[in-house]
Structures are given as C-alpha cells and as structure tokens.
Amino acid sequence: MNILGISALYHDSAAALIVDGKIVAAAQEERFTRKKHDSAFPVKAIEYCLQEAGITHEEIDYVAFYEKPYLKFERLLETYLAYAPSGFASFRQAIPAWLREKLHTRRVIKKGLGKDLTAPLVFAEHHEAHAASAFFPSPFDEAAVLTVDGVGEWATSTIAVGEGNKLKILQEQRFPHSLGLLYSAFTYYCGFRINSGEYKLMGLAPYGKPIYAEKIKKHLLDIKEDSSFRMDMQYFNYCEGLTMTGKKFHELFGRPPRKAEAELDQFYMDVAASVQQVTEELMLAMARHAKKLTGKNKLCLAGGVALNCVANGKILREGPFDEIWIQPAAGDAGGALGAAQLVWFHYLDNERIAGGVGDQGNSWFGPAFGLEETKEFLDQETAVYEVCADEDDLCDKVAQLIADEKVIGWFQDRMEFGPRALGARSILGDARSEKMQRTMNLKIKFRESFRPFAPVILKEKVDEYFEMEPNQDSPYMLLVAPVQESKRTKLNDEDAALEGLIKLNQKRSVVPAITHVDMSARVQTADERHNAYHKLVKAFYEKEGSPVLINTSFNVRGEPIVCTPENAFRCFMGTDMDVLVLGNIILKKEDQPNQGDLDNSKYLEEFALD
C-alpha cells in the first residue's frame, strides 16, 4: 500500500511516501526549486517520491495532508473578529490568499496530483501529524510525545502518549499562547527573520547574559503549575498586526526592534540569552508534566521548537526520561511524514514493531546521483577531477586534505530529510583549526561570524569529548552538550571577563572550531549507518588522532542545502571552498580551468542572499 504525505501552502512544503509502512522517500520542495522555505504545493518533491518508489499517481492508495484547513481558517476568522477593527491590515493581506487557495486545499491537492487521482484524502490535525512524526519512526514501543511549535489549527503544543501503533493526545495549549510564537517574537525583536532566524537567536544567546529572564516571566507570561501558560497579549502584535511585537513590548525593554543587519550590541545578546533561558525552563517543565501525565520512561519530540537543540540537551540531562528521540525534520516538513504514518499505523491499524535505531535511520530519504551522471555534468563544465578507486581510497585522500586545513564540500548518497546536513550534503573541516569558524562563516557560508558550527564525532568516542553517555546516539544533530573539562582550554581572568563577539577570538578547547562561547557544541554522532561519511571520520581519526570534524550544511546563506551535483558545483565555484567531493570524485579548486581569473559573481548571483 502506497501512502503519500504532504505538507504545503504555509511554510517548508514537503512530501513523503510510505510503502507498506516503510519510509521510501521524503524531501522538501525547496531543495528542487531552490527557493528557501518554499511554501508552494510540493510538485517536484512529490514527483521525486513517486519516481523513487517506481509508482505513478494512479497507484497512490491514500493521500494524507498534515493539517485541517477549515479549522485553521476558523482560528484566523475568530482571531480577526476578536481584535477588530485593529487587525484589518493583516486581515486584508491574509484572507484573499485563503479564499483563493488555502481554504480549497482538497482542490489544490487534486489539481497538483492530476485528475486521474482516485485515492481518498485524509486530513490530520497539525499537532497530530507532528506527534506521529515523532513517535512512529522512533525506536520506542511506547513513549510520551511532546510537540511544540508556533501554531497549527488552534494548538500550539500538545502532550500525547504513543503505544504500539496508536497515538492519543492528552493535553494541548491553544493559540495565541505559544512558546514558538514567543521565541519568534524575540527573533523579530533582535532583527532576524521569523521562521528562519530562530537558529541565529539560539546561536547568539551564549554571547549574552539572561538578565531579562525574570522580566519576561513577570510581564509577558503567567506560568501555571502544569507547565501551561498565558501570554499578556498587550505586548504582542501577531494576532492583529503585521509585526510580532508591539509598542508596549518595546517600552518594556527600552528599545525598538533591531533593524536587520544593524550592529549587534550587548543589549540584544542579553535579550537573546534571556528568552533562550525561559524557553529551556518551559520546555523542561513541559517534559516533566508529560512524564507525570503519561508515566512513560521515554520521550519523543517534534514541532519547530524541538529544533532548539540547547533546550533538548537540557531535557536529556535534567529531565525525568531515560531516553529521548527527536524527529530530525521536526518542523512543518516533517508533518508530511507524520501524516502518512498516522494513516498507516493509527487509522489503518497496521502492526508496528519498534526497535533498533527506528525507521528513520540516517534520515537520508532524498535523491542520489550516480557516477556516470555526475561525470557527464562535470565534463560539460570542463571541470578537472580525479576518480578514486574506491571509498577507502577516497576517504584516505580527503582525510589528508582536511588535515591540511582544506575546506571540503561533501556530497554523498541520498539527500537528508530535514533542515540539518547529516553527512550527505555537508561542508567539512578540521575542528582543531583556530581559524576555521571565521573562515567558513565569512568566506564560504557568507553569514554572521558569531554563528557556531557543529561537530561530527565517532559515536564510540562521544563521551571522551562531550559530557554525554558512552556511545550515546545523536545522529540528527539535535542535542547540545558541554565539551568535556579535559578538552577545554583554561582561560585567564582577562579572557574570562570578555563580553560580546570579541569572545570569538578565544581558543576555548582542543577543538576550537566547534566549541561555542559557552563551552558547548551541537553534537552529531557517526556510525556504520552513515556509510562513507563514517569511514571518512574514522580515516581522519586514524591519520590524525582526532575523531572530530566540523560538519555544516552544504549551502550559502539564503540558499537551500544543495540537492544535485550541479547545485554543489556552483556553490563550490562561488565560494572559497577548497575541495569538492561528489561520490568518489574529487575536485580541487586550484585545478579548475582559469581559476585565477574566475569571476565568482556568475555563480553567486544565483544565491538569493538575505
């Protein structure tokens, strides 16, 4: 049986295909269209999923959508009526799009899939799809399930229990009271773009001090004993306006919102640190309440706020659960997968057998490209390249290039599903390099210098470098852990007293390129399921004695992660990346024709830098 899951029309549209209960393919539309966070109906993602499974539209048995549009429309109308007439500007902007397209999702789906579609359409609730994406692919037979995001139809967070092939939502928090929207409000206030700048806010937080945390809890929130809360909406503008925060919010903190690209001073760093601390406290409280409600020893997480890996690390270390599992595509894209699995397991009552690493595996569910296909493209570009004899030869050569402080574009296997590069579409470097963070940020990623990079480490070595359990699994880069004391560099009193972005110049550990200013790192573990990626990290360890590399997503600022060899080559040529690896092929920048005279602008003009 073939079940197609779709998330679309709002943010990060995606498609996922389940065949007889197995995840066969899943991808975000943005990877194919090259439009960051593309919200259009995922025509190309659907086409890829069907092609990967070798089926046609007529062979789809069910189509599952991740949301109930009429319920969402009800919430919009009720909100506008409650705030009328002050919300007219927002109403005038939002409602035409709803009446034209979003309200008629059934018609949009049938049009997008073709008139020959006979499969029934199933509409899951938004947080129900999130919860399904968290529990059903997990390795747990039973677990508490916590979903937290901005808002679905009405719910902004839910606590559920998963047992076998069934899922039951026990409690929900409702709009407008939302941890996700609170975090987005501060993202906006600190000058970053909502729905994409939350990562920046989390990365900025360690440069500040949480001196406004109590002010946030005193004035903006009324937190209850069961971890639910109410927000004082006098301070916010997202219900009726076109901005996230209002005049009273700005007066409370004494300054207007920062303009995008304006200087980041200590004030905004302290604000970021404050809302991050409050978020961690609330997430931990929600997790504790989920334990109380369900009595389960394991926890599954999804929703956009589940991408806050600092809060996740806090739940793991200080929470009441023995194990946690987080959906790597925790945002809206993962709703496509959750909706499809909800139909297969919960609605159709098919057997579910949990165990091992779960059905998500390495989360590489996107397209792959063969050697001959790649060579044909490179020959068209008159590129100079070397084809390695096998994976061992490849990993030995690339490990040496990394040891020589070269920056590597790494393109292997099937593309990752979710916002993180997990070793299939990655940029790699030596974590021991003191200059690598700044070099990658400014010359390759074209982004703010304060943004931290994540490490990939051999799973069996994780507890030697980070405060984690021996062999602790973190394949999806969704947990932050402190660097072990034994690997840190002791700071003198003068360095320890530094504040702000000047901290970037400090050497904080034996792996400074991945050690954030608060002595933490967002850890990914590598093992046999990661194929050549794992072999490369192992080869580097055997050659250099370090089991840690930098792993960041293969893209530049404002561009989605690369999907095809062509995307990868253009990113390689348009940046100061030293080496490109496409499968078993190695390209060095210095070997490319007319490299000295290369005008990178013809490549960079393709990247919509925000």
Secondary structure, DSSP 8 states (H G I E B T S, - for coil): -EEEEEE-SSSS-EEEEEETTEEEEEEETHHHH--TT--S--HHHHHHHHHHHT--GGG--EEEESS-HHHHHHHHHHHHHHHTTTTHHHHHHHHHHHHHTGGGHHHHHHHHH-TT--S-EEE--HHHHHHHHHHTTSS-SEEEEEEE-S-SSSEEEEEEEEETTEEEEEEEEETT--HHHHHHHHHHHTT--TTTSHHHHHHHGGGS--TTHHHIIIIIEEE-TTS-EEE-GGGB-TTTSSSSB-HHHHHHHTS----TTS---HHHHHHHHHHHHHHHHHHHHHHHHHHHHH--SEEEEESGGGG-HHHHHHHHHHSS-SEEEE-TT-STHHHHHHHHHIIIIIIT-------TT-TTTT-B-S----HHHHHHHHHHTT---EE-SSHHHHHHHHHHHHHTT--EEEE-SS-BSSSS--SSEEEEEETT-SSHHHHIIIIIS-S-TT---EEEEEGGGHHHHBSS-TT---TTS-EEEEB-GGGB----HHHHT--GGGGGGS--BSSGGG--TTSEEEEEEE-GGGHHHHHHHHHHHHHHS--EEEEEESS-TTS----SHHHHHHHHHTS---EEEETTEEEEGGGSTTGGG--THHHHTTS---
